[in-house]
Amino acid sequence: MSDDPVREWILSEGKATQITRISPVGGGCINLASRYDTDAGSFFVKTNRNFGPSMFEGEALGLGAMYETRSIRVPKPFKVGELPTGGSYIIMEFIDFGSSRGEQSALGRKLAQMHKSGKSKKGFGFDVDNTIGSTPQINTWTSDWIEFYGEHRLGYQLKLAREQYSDSTIYEKGQRLVKNMGPLFENVVVEPCLLHGDLWSGNISSDKNGEPVILDPACYYGHNEAEFGMSWCAGFGGSFYNAYFEVMQKQAGFEKRRDLYMLYHYLNHYNLFGSGYRSSAMSIIDDYLRMLKA
């Protein structure tokens, strides 16, 4: 293994003859990020000293799948590998961001185009497990969406809460919701759409032309409505939703399912960051148990 595999790739397959500058890029809380400027353009590199390459492989596969839809701009992934000192790296296209997050309507329209064109014939899931933040996200292919979301999204987070905090209350009530959430999907056709999976304001930007860019995904194929699960910290406005639903038809009961998809992310925040998020998750569960008379 090379002493510096990132440098080696850039100077060979990256088609650069010299690296003119390496500068740190802020913003991430899990990985170190750097910009490599070269005579063949700039590259964006993330490294992590604690995790093997599987985390970045999941990210690269997600970015690649979104890139292939030719709908919304994402950084093109180039290379994932191991660091000689332990840990891993990912090299991708460097995108020069604009000064704003871009127009909400353009984001809504292009996201809907990605959901419309990115479909799976294998069902719900993804070819690899990946991470949501630093929490494992299980993507075992499943033919039924309610089963997939109940077991690999809500169920997984509920088990983590029980293991980590001995929180049997949220676990037991959450499992009751999982067993009884079927009526929320009556008369709904759920297609496996390619989702970014972690769409909050920190993962949304725009390029120098003002076109929307999304990054740091936790991709899988799921119900398109699940994409809005982080809307509580994404700032989606009316123009975003109007533009989105011009491309993807709004389904009956959308408003009733909205909190169900937020619940996954509230539970994940509870597991990652502690009890400050427990009450939000618990109140969603309690509201649904009342609504469903479960």
N, C-alpha and C positions, 0 to 999 in steps of 0.2 A: 504494500500500500504506500502511496506517495505521502511525503511529509505534509504536503499541502494540496489535497485533491481538488479543492475549489479553484486554486490558481492554475493547476495543471489542466483542468477542463476548459477554463476560460481561454487559455493560451493554445489550446488544440481544437477541440470541437466547437468552442465559442468563437473561433476564427480571429482572435485578437493576437497581435504580436507584442503588445505591451499594456500593462495595467498602469494607468497614470495616477489614479487616486483611489483610496478606500476610505469611505466615511461612514460613521455610524448613523443609523436611522432609528429614531425613537418611536414609541407607540405601543409596542408589544409588551406583555407582562410574562410571557412564557419562554420566548425565544430571543436570541440576540439577532439583530438585523443590520445589514450593511449594504451600502451601494458601492459597486465596483465600476469605476469609470475606465474605459479602455479605448483604444483606437478603432474598435469595432462596435462602439456603442456602450451603453451601461447595462449592468446586470444587478438584480436584487438577490441577495443571499441571506438566508436565515440559518442559524446554527443553534443546536441545543446540545449541551454537554451531558445531559442526564438521560436522554431517550435514544434508543436505537432508531434506525431509519423507518420503521413501520409507520410512525406518526406522519412523517413527511411524505411517505409513499401514498398514504391515504389522501393527503392534501393534493399531491400531484395528480392522482387519478381523478379527483373531483374537479380540479382546475381544467384538466385535459378534457373531461366530459362536457363541462360548461363551454369551453373554448370551441369545441367541435359543433355546438349548436349554431355558431355564427350569429348570435342574437345580441347578447350584452357583453361589453368588454370585460375581460378578466386577464390577469397576467398569464402569459403562456409559460408552462413549466418546462424546464430543460433537463434537469439532472437531480437525482437524489442519491446520497451515498453515506458511507460511514466516515467519521473522523478518526485519524490514527490515535488520538489521545482518548478516544471514547466519545460517544455521542454521534450526531448525524448532521447533515446539511441538506439544503435544497437550493438550487439555482433556478431563477426564473427571470422572465422579462421584467425590465425596470420600466414602470409607467410614471411619467412626470405628471403629478396631480395638479389640477387647477385650484383656484382659490376657494371654490365652494363645493358642495355636494352635488351640484347639478340640478336640473329641473326634475321635480317630483313626477310630473306626467311622463317624461322620457324614461325615468326609472321604472315606473309602473308598466308602461307599454313594453319595454324591452324584457323585463322580468317575465311578463306574461308570454312573450314570444319564446323565451327559453323554456317555460313550462309546457308550452304547446308543442315544441319541436323535440324536446328531450324526453322520450318515452322509453319504457323498458318492456321487453317481452318476457322477462324472468319473474315479474311480480314486483313486490315491494322489498326494498333493501338496497344493497350495493355489493360490488365484487369484493370489497375488503371492509373490515371494521375500521372505524376511524375515531376521532375524538371531538367532543363538544366542549370547548375550553380545554381542560386537561382530563376531563372525564371520558372513559371509554364509551364509544357509541357502537352498539352491536347492530350489524346490518345483515343478519342472516336472511336469505331470500325467503319470502313468505307470500302465499297466493292471496291471503285475505288481509285487507288493510286494518280492520278492527283488531284482529289477532296480532298483527305486527305492532301496531301502536300500543296496544294494551300490554304486550309482553316485553318488547325491546325498547320502548320509550318510557311509558309511565311505570310499568312494572319494574324495570331495571333501576330507575331512580328511587322508587319506593323501597326496594331492597337495600340500596345504598344507605338511605336515611335510617333504616332499621339497624343496619350493621354499624354505621358510624355514630349515631346518636342514641341508639336503643329506643328509637321513636316508634313504638308499636301502634300508637294512636293514628298517626298519619299513614302508616303502612296498612293497617286494617281498613280504615275508611277509604283510602285510595284504592285498595283491592276491590272494595265493594263497588266503587265507581267503575273500575275496569270491567267488572262482571256485568254491569248494568247499562253500559253506555251505547248499546246497540240502537235504541230508539232515536238517538241523535243523528243517525245515518239513514233513516227511513227515506225511501225514494231518492237516494243520492247515488249517482254512479261515480265511484272513485277510481281514477286512472293513475297508474304509477308515473308521475312526472318527476323530472330531474329537479331537485331542490338544492339551493345553496346550503340551507340547513342552519345557518347561524347569522341571520340577516339583521344586524343592529347597526346603529349609526357609525360605530367604529370600523365597520367592514364595508362601508359605502362611501365612495368618493366620486370624482369626475376627472377626466383627463383635461389637457390644455384646450381642447375644443369644446369643453362643456358636456361631453358625452359621459353617461354614468359608467362607473367602474365598480365591480364588487370583488372582494378578496377574502382571504382567510376562511374558506368554506368548511363545512362539515357535511359534505354531500351525501345524498341517498335518493332513491326513487320513492316518492310518497304522495299523499294527497296534497294537491297544490295549496290548499288552505293552511296547511301546517307551516308554510313559509312565513306566515304572519305571526308566528308564535313569539317572536321577540319584538313585536310592534310596540310594546310598552317602553322600549328604549331605542326605537328606530325613528320616531318622528314622522311616520307616514301620515300625510294629510289627505284631504278630499280629492285633490287633483291626482294623487298617486292611485287611489282606489278606482276613481272614474276611468282613468286611462287603462288600468289593469283589466277591469271588467268589460272594456270595449273589445278586448282580445280574447280573454278567457271568460266564458259565461259564468255569472254568479249563480250558485246553486241554492235551492231551497234550504233554509235552516242555517245559512252561513253564520248569522249572528249568534245562534245558539251554540255553535261549535267553537266560536272564537276563543273563549276562555279555556276550553279543553286543550287547545294547542299552546296556549300560554303556560298552562300548568307544567308541561314538560320542562320548560326553561326556568320557571320559578323553582321547581324541585331541584334542577341542576344547580341553580345559584345557591339554594339552601345547602346542598351537598358540598359545593365548592367554597362558599364564603360564610356559611354559618347561619345562625338562628334569625337574623334580620329578615330573611326571606320566607321563614316558615309560615307566618300569619297569612301572607298573600296566597301561598299554596293551599293552606288549610281552608281559607274562606272560599276558594274556587271549588274545592272538593265538597265542602258542606253545601254550597249553593246547588251543585249538580245533584247531590244525594236528595235534597228537598225537591228539586224540579222533577227528578226521575222517580220520586217516591221509593227510593232504594234503601 
